[in-house]
Structure formats: structure tokens, C-alpha cells
């Protein structure tokens, strides 16, 4: 082999070595679904942090071959498994300002970088290496630091208490100050429609009173949610709402809603302790939790167990839509996906947060002439979500609905809905070389 050929062979070998070394493989960019996932790690899973002051910790990662601070937050939790709020009636699980086993460290998946090398110096003591491994075996790394003065300025969530406004790089929502269930504005970045794509998030309680013959329906005007606390950080904001159900102008039931905002998703966490005496007044109750669109003609909707043929928004309910209503979702198979054909898709998931679980089904309406107050825009075009068929006789009852937004999911919903819910494998170990 001549010298030129040998040089080319060595050059090619060097290129392949760089491309396929673990450090280069680890820094491969994440796909669109994974990039903005919120990584949450319990304090109990991080050796040595429990019972330590929260404010001494921060996160860093390798960015452009330099170790830099990345956005993070540590949320404290209550004994019920929700974010703790001072003054709310659920006590903290542990102590305020202390990293307790139930507290969670949050950061965004895409901010993890390549693996740190000894030459990467940083302010403070690097105490843990956090390894994130996705389904393809790609690894990304973040580092828990103690005593650093450095913090990232980036904010994935911007929150204004005075304006009841939440903004991310993907959406913005202005809530009604009189009732945080209702929206004054809901805008999606890059949406190709002329107006807000969504009208309202709707809660409906349909029930008989003493007897099933006397049916009534309570709506957003009968269920008033007022903020009792806000916890906002660069990765996620949480608003604690008190929801009062008004029944014949009398406060009938009090519920808790924690409203979580993440970069491209929303989560409604609804919880109630149902008094036995008041539950007996309700006969055959059902609850609808749904997202109403604004004139989204041509939108295609698929459900986890419904037909492959989508429900298409055209202002009337056809046989395919009835099939989705009859068999579309269940407790175990509960995803709903919609593509508006306007540079906006959304996917929803339903989960119970306690042992008491009632049958659920797909709630859907596609009727242009139906006005379901309160509405900013007339018509149900479409109105899609979940129907809870009954309520327990008494005691704790909780459910959560997560809604994810995208400018367009790729592939089959059977695949990407699973990917939306799948987090990377997380491995945490003590860092080698603390400075």
C-alpha cells in the first residue's frame, strides 16, 4: 500500500472513530417529541441530597464543549403527591426548603449534553452525573452541582400573576380572572388559522337530583376556579386552584385543581374528597372533561380503541364518529389524537390518581349549530375529551388530563402517543472529579 492510500485509510479510520465514539453518539440531537420532555427525579433517587437545603443545588451540562448552567427547578410536594402550597390544606411531605424524598428535580431533556471530561471545570462541587438513555441507546448527561453561584437565565415558562398570562415558546394562555377554567385567549405559535384554535376547556356535571327523572347539567358557570397559589419556575409552572361547585346557588362541593404548564403541554390534576351525604343527593352522575375547538373544520381525530378511519370535523356527527364515541377510549387505552391540518396537532391522555376508578369513554360533539355556554366562539367544532360515567359513593377521587401540542406529529398515532409518554432510562451516580 502506498503512502497516499495509507494516509487516506488512517484519515477514514479517524473519522469513523470520532463519529462512533460514545461521546459523539451521546450528543446526537433529540427528536422533536423527546426534546421538550420534562425530566423529573425524586429526591429519594439522589444519594446524599435528602434533608439538605434545596437552595444549594443547581444543574449544569456540557454545551458547545463548555460546562454551563441549565434551567432547572426543585418542586416541593405534599403528602397527597401534589405540589405543595403554603396555606393550602394539604401538609408538606417533609420540611419547607429541604430536599425531601418526595420532592422532585425538574429539567428539560434537550438541555442534557455530552459527557463531562476531567478538563471541564466548573464553579462549585459536581456531586452527581445523571445519565439519560433513550430507546435508541443514545445517552445525554446532566450534572447536579452543590454550592455553585451560576444559574441559567433561560425561562421555558413565563408567568404573569397580574395578567393571568402564561407564555411558552409554543403557546400562550390568558385566563379569565373571575374563573381560571375559562380562557380569554389561547394562541399557538405557527398556527395557520385566523383565530384562536381553542374555545374553552369544559367541565360538565350531569346528574339527577334525588331521582334520575330530574336531570340537570352544571357547566363552567356553575364551577368557579380561583387561584390560591402559584409556583413558577423556568421549567414548569403550577397554579393551585380551588374549584367550588355551585348547586342551586349553594356551594355544594369543593375540589382541588393543580394546573401545570410545561413548554408544549398542559396538565389538569383534579382531586376531591366527596362527602357521603352530598353524594347521596346525586343520582346517576357523570362528568365530561373536554377541549372545545374553534371552527376546526377538516380536523381528523383518532382514538386508542376506535376505528382506524378518523372522525372528521364537518359540523355533523356521522357513523364513524359514533363508532369512536362508542368504543374509542377506556381506562387502559385512553389516548386521543387530533390533527387540525393547520400546523397544529394535539394529543390527550387520561389517568386516575387514586384507587377509586370509574368507567370512562370518549366524549365528542361535532355539531355546528349547538351552543354550549359559556363559549367565546359558537358551535362544537369539535368538542372532544373524556366522559367519566359515575362518581364514587364517598372518599377521595382524582383524575388527571394531559394535553400535548405540536406543529405536527409524524407517523402513526399508535407509535407517537406511546413515545410521548415514554421517558428515558435514568441512571444517577456520584461524579468522578468534583471540581
Secondary structure as UniProt FT lines:
FT   HELIX           3..20
FT   HELIX           22..26
FT   HELIX           32..35
FT   STRAND          38..42
FT   HELIX           43..45
FT   TURN            47..51
FT   STRAND          52..53
FT   HELIX           54..56
FT   STRAND          57..63
FT   TURN            64..65
FT   STRAND          66..69
FT   STRAND          73..75
FT   STRAND          77..78
FT   TURN            79..80
FT   TURN            86..87
FT   TURN            96..97
FT   STRAND          98..99
FT   TURN            101..102
FT   STRAND          104..108
FT   HELIX           109..111
FT   STRAND          113..114
FT   TURN            118..119
FT   STRAND          125..133
FT   TURN            135..136
FT   STRAND          139..146
FT   STRAND          158..160
FT   TURN            161..164
FT   STRAND          165..167
FT   STRAND          171..175
FT   TURN            180..181
FT   STRAND          183..188
FT   TURN            189..190
FT   STRAND          198..209
FT   TURN            212..213
FT   STRAND          215..218
FT   TURN            220..222
FT   STRAND          223..232
FT   STRAND          237..247
FT   TURN            248..249
FT   STRAND          250..262
FT   TURN            263..264
FT   STRAND          265..274
FT   HELIX           276..279
FT   TURN            280..281
FT   STRAND          282..293
FT   TURN            297..298
FT   STRAND          300..303
FT   STRAND          311..312
FT   HELIX           319..327
FT   STRAND          336..339
FT   STRAND          345..352
FT   STRAND          360..367
FT   TURN            368..369
FT   STRAND          380..388
FT   STRAND          395..406
FT   HELIX           413..421
FT   STRAND          425..430
//
